[in-house]
Amino acid sequence: MREVIDAFYRERSIVNHQIASYNDFLERRLQDIVSSTRIGEGEGLERGYIHPEIEGYKVKLGKIKVGRPTVKEATGEEHPITPMEARLRDLTYEAPVSVEFIPVIDGEVQEDLLEEVKIGSLPIMIKSKKCNISREMLEEEAGRKLSDEEYEKKLIELQEDPLDPGGYFIINGTERVLITLEDLASNRVLTEKTNRYGYEVETAQVFSQREGFRSLIVVEKRKDGMLMTTLPNVASQIPLIIILKALGLDNNSIFNNMASYPETEVFILANIEACEDEYEVITEEDAIDFIGKKIAGGQAKEYRRERVNELLDRTILPHLGNEQKDRIRKGIFLARMGEAVLELALGYRREDDKDHYANKRLKLAGDLMEDLFRVAFVALCKDLKYQLERLYARGKSKEELKIKPYVRHDVFDQRIHHAMATGNWVGGRTGVSQLLDRTSNLSTISHLRRITSPL
């Protein structure tokens, strides 16, 4: 057994999960965030573009590049920096990040006006692929593969401990670690029974997540057998059947997707009847009107419709898509949630165990950095959009709008540095980044592998 464990740790570091997650963030997720960013007002805007309010003008977001960790001296010269230099000089171990901005004028992509602009700096994890002391970087410099002895010797030359596992960051000279976060799995339906109003209520809930946006949807069965839905940003509950009708399902589709046992059929038919008799909702139009009055009562009809469309396409189950064509899929998903609630109430299924590891997910360094980068990048793009609109309003022509001078690094850097230095993360979480405990080797390893559970 000892030989197996030794062989495993010869191949992988003890903090391999953190390093692998951060490498995935650098290689794949950064580009995904840039390609899916959509800045601008209005419906149906294309992803991967900034849409300023300038007729016939938008900016395409191209490839993103992360350089090697460098430091800029007072003289203005830049040179690569090692982690030890960052520690001794109280610097942040970070690499410059640049993005391609391509203006699109009247539908024509202006490749000749392409600008690769530095948007700011990103803290680099020690021993990750972009780190100056990682094996890949040192082998690239040497132009050949390094043996274990040679790599160890190189690390000692750079004043690094060959046994240090890496997996942490250096911010203003202090070593900081991102604590892994335990979270409920998103996009999974979890059923449970809760005691409310003095009797048992059966519920099914799902945390639907897409690109950092998360929305909680709960379906529950009332005492009288009515299935009610709780939606984000909607004050009161809405009957499930009405939402299904608004999403484009007719009575037959609702029945076929929810009925699994003869006993459940009675409940479904009673729910459909109650919506038609009590709420007078028969068609898709009636359902949209009903929801419109709930979320924007007393407003103009057009505005109410707009709000309902936004609720159905953007807020409800965003992981299934946010186009009008995705509504049927969302309807079927919600109908299956209703089916799960009825089966739980009639004893055909057991409650889901929230504490079971199948229903948990861990947010590693890469996931946490992804959330932080998305917020910082969107803020930078919004600022750039504002600057371009201001320039255009002052009389500059579309061809004269230069991007490079108006990209403000501080908008991006300040958000990332503040979160990394204080541990106050986006979404209101605190204590995400902590000072690495160097009391002993064991306390360091323990801190790098620690998991916090806010549940």
N, C-alpha and C positions, 0 to 999 in steps of 0.2 A: 504493500500500500504506500509506504514511504516513497518508493521509487516513482510511483505513478504521480504522486503529489509534486515531487521535485521536478519531474519531466514537464508537468503542466505549468509550473511557475518559471521554468526556464524559457518556455515559449511566451508566456503572458505575464504582464506585471500584475501586482496585487490590486492596482487601481485601473486595470484594463478597461472596465466598464465605463469609467469617466472619460478616459482618453479616446476610446472608440466612439463614444457618443459625441465628443467635441469634434473629432475628425469628420464624422458624418455631417455635422453642422457646417463645417468649413467647405466640404466637398459638394454637398448636395443641397442642404436646406437653405443656405444663403441665396443661391440662384433661384430656388423655388419662391422665396419671399419676394425677391425683386420682380420675377416674372408674373407674380399674382397680385402685385400692388396696383391699386386703381385709385387715383386721386382726382377728384372733380365732382361737381354737382350734377345730378340728373340720373335718369334710369338707363340701363343697358349700355353703360360705358365699357369700352374694351379694357381687359386686364393688361398690365405691363406698360401702362401709359400714364403720364400726367396730363390732365385735360384742363388747361387754364381757360378762363372765360374770354377767349380770343377766337373770333370766327376763323375756321379753317386752319387752326394751329394746335398741335399737341406735341408732347415730347415722349419718344419711345425710350424705355429703359432697357439697356442692352446687357452685356456680360458684366459680372462683378469679379474683381480680382483682389486677393489678399496677399500683401507682400511679406517680406521677412521682418522680424522685429528690429527696429532701428531707433536711434536716438538723434535728435537734432541739437547740436552744440550751440553755444552763444554766438560762435563765429558764423553760423549758418550752414556748416557742413554736416552731412548725415553719415552715420556709419552703423554697421550691425552691432547689436548689443547682446551681451550674454546675461543669463539670469543673475549671476553673481554681481555683475556691474550694476544691474538694476537694484539689487538689494543694498549694496554699499552706498550708492549715490541717491537713494530714496526716489528712484524713478519708477514709472509704470512700464512693465514689459509688454509692449504692444506693437502691432504692425499696421502700416497704412492700408486703408481699404479704398479702392477706386471703382467707379461705375461708369459705363458708357451711356451718354445721353445723346440721342439722335433726334433732331427736330423733324417733324412731319408737317409739311406745309401744303395745304389743299390736297391732302391725300397722297402726296409724293414724299417718299422717305428720302431725306437729304443726307445721303451717306458722306458727301464731301464736308458737311457741317458737323460730323460726328466729333464729340469731345469726350475724352476719357478724363474724368474729374475725380480728385481725391475727396471723399465725403467725410473722412475722419479716421480715427484709429480704433482698432479692436484689440482688447487684451488677449494675449496668447497663452494657452495652457502649457505649462512646462512638460516637455517630452511628447507633445502632440506633433503632428506632421509639419507644421509651420515653425516649430520651435528651433532656434539655432543650435541646440545641443541634442536634438533628436537624431537617431541613427540615420534616418533617411537624408537629413540635411548634411550631416558630416560625411556620409558616403558620396553624396552629390559633389561636395567640395573636393573629396579625394579622387573622385572619378572611378572608384572601384568599391567592391564589397569590403567591409571591415570585419576582421575576426573579433571575437568577444574581448580578447586581450587588447587589441588595438583600440577598440571603442572605449574600453575602460581607461586606457592610457590617455586618450584624447580628452575624456571627461575630467581626469585629474589635472591635465594641462590647463583646462578652462576653469579650474578651481571648483569643480562640482563633485559631489560625493557619488561614486558609481552605484551605490546601493539606494540612493534617494529614488523613490518610485515616480515622482512627478505627479501630475493630476491636479495641480493647484495653480493659482495665478499670483503674479506679483503686482500689487497696486500701491503706488507711492512708497515702494521699498518694503512693504509688509506682505507676508505670504497669506493669501486668502483662499479659502476652499468653498466651493458651492455645495451646500448640503442637499443630498438627494431627497426628493419629496414624494411621499406616498399619496396616491390619489385614487378616487373611484374611477373605474374604466369608463371612458366616454363612448357614446354611441351604442351602449348596451342597455337593454330593458331590464330593470330590476323590480321585482314585485315584492311587496311586504304588507303586513297588517299592522295598523297603528290604532291606538285607543284615542278616540276623539269624541267630544260631546257625550261621553259616558257610554259609548258603544264602539264596536270594532269597525274600522273603515279599511277596505281593501284598496291598495293603490299600486299603480305601475308607473315608474319614473324613468326618464332617460336624460342624460347629459349629452346633448348634441353639440359636437364641436367641429369647427372648420376654420382653419387659418387664424387661430387665436381667439375667434369669437365663440362664446360658449352660451348655450341657452338650455334652461331646465324646463322640461315639460312633464306634467303629472296628470295622470288619468285616475279618477277615483270613483267608487260606487257609493252613492248616497244611501241612506236608510230606506228611502222609497224605491230603490232600484235604479234611479237615474244615474247615468254615467256622465260625470262632469270633468272638464279639463281646465287645468291652471296653466296659463301661458305667461311668458315674461312680458313686462310692461303693460299688462292688462289687469285692471284692478279687481274685477269680479270673475268668477268661474263661468265658463260657457259650456252648454251641453255638447258632448262629443259628436253626436249625430249632426248637429248644425255645422261644426267645423268640417266634418267629412263631406257634407253636401257642398260647402263653400269650396272645398278642394276638388270638386268635380265628380264625386261618387254619387250614383243614384241608389235608390232603395235596394235594388237587387245586388249591386256590388257590395254595399254595406253588409247585407245579410250573408252573402257568400264568403266574405273575408272575416266575419266575426263569429259565425255559427260553427261550433265544433262538436257540441253535444245537444241532444234534444232539449235538456233543461235550459241551455243558454239561449235557445231560439226564442223562448217566451220573453226573456228580458229584452232581447234585441227588438222584437216586434213592439213591445210596450214602449221602448225608448223612441222608436220611429213614430209611433202613434202620438206620444206625448208632444213631440216636436211639431207635428202637423196640427194637433188640436189646441194645445196650450200656447205654443209660441207662433203658430200660423206660419211655419217655415216648410215649404213644399219643394221649391226649386232652388237651384244654385243662386239665382238672383236674390231670392228671399233671404237665403243664408248670409250672403255678403252684406245685405242691408241690415240684418239683425246684428252682425258683428260690428258693422260701422257705427251703429247707434250706441253700442256698448263702449267702444274705444274712443269715439269722437262725437259724443252726443251734442246736439245743438249746433254742429258745424254744417257748412254747405255740403251738398250731396257729393260733388266732385272730390272735395277734400277727404270726405269719409271713405270713398272708394279707394283713393290713393293710399290712405293709411291701412286699409284692409289688405290691399295688394302687397304692401310692404311687409305686413305681418305674415301673410301666407307664403311669400317668396323668400324673405330674408330671415325672419325671426323663428318661424316654425321649422324644426329639423334641418338646420343649415347643412348638415353633413350629407344630405341626400341631393343637394344642389340648390341654386337660388334663381332658377329660371321658371317661367310659367309652365313649361313642359314637364317639370319635375313634380307638379302638384299631385298627380295620380299616385305616384310612388309614395309620396308623403301620406296621402290618404290611406293607402293600404297599410303602411307602417303603423299609423295611429289606430286603425281598425284592429290590427293584431295586438296592440297594447290593450285595447278595450276587451278583446277576447281573453287575454291573460288575466285581467282583473276579474272577469266573470268566472273563469276556471278556478281562480284562487278562492273566490267567494263560495263556489259550489263544492270545493274540496277535490277538484280534479288535478290540482298542482300544488306543490309546496311553495312556501316563501323562498325567495333567493337569499342566500347568506351574504350579507354585505362584507363580512370579515373574511370570506374565502378568498384565497389569493388569485383565483381565476377572475374575480371581479375587481382586482386592484391593478394599478399600473404605477411604475416608478418614473418620476421625472428626473432625468440625469442632467449633467452639466450642459449637454447639447440642447436639450429641450428648454432649459431655463434661459440659455443664451439666445435661443430662437425667439422666445417671447420678448426678451429685452431688445434684441436687434430690430424686430418688426416695429415696435413702438417708436424707437429712435429713428428708423429709416422713414416711416410714414410722416413723422414730425418734420424731418428734413425736406421731404418732397412737398409737403404742404407749404413750408416756408418758401421753397423755390417757386411754387405756383404763384404765391402772393407777389414775390419780387418781379416775376415775368409780367404779371398783370399790371403792376405799377409802372414798369418800363414802357409797356405798350400804351398805357393811358397817357404817358408823357409825350407820345408822338413817335416812338421808335417803330420802324417797320418790322414785319415778321422776320425778314432775312437778317436784320441787324441785332436781333435778340441773342445775345451771347449768354451761355449758361455758366461757364466756369467762374466768372467773377462773383456770381450771385449764389453760389453754393456755400452756405455758412457751416464750417466744420463744428463750431461750438454748439450748434443746435443738436448735432448727433453726439459729439463727445461728452457733453455735459450730462446727458441722460445716462449714458453707459457708465461713465466714471462715478457718478453719484450713486447709482445702484450697486456697483461693485464695491465701492468704498464703505457704504453704510449698511448694505444688506437689505435696504428697503426696495423690494422688487415691484415690477408692474403688477397690477391687480391687487395691490394693498398688502402683499405678504411681507413679513419682516423676518430678519435673521436668516436670510437665504445665503448670504455670503458671510463667512465667519473667519476670524483670525486663526490661522492654522496652529494647532497645539503641538509645540515642539518639546514638551517636557521629557519625553523619551521616544524611542523608535516605535514602541507599541502604541503610545497615545497618538502619534502622527498617523499611523496606519488606521487606527480606530476612527480618527476624525475624518480621514479621507473616504472611509466606507460607511459613514454614519447615515442613517435614514430618519427623517422626521415625519411624524404622522399627524397632520392637522385634523384628521377625521374624529 
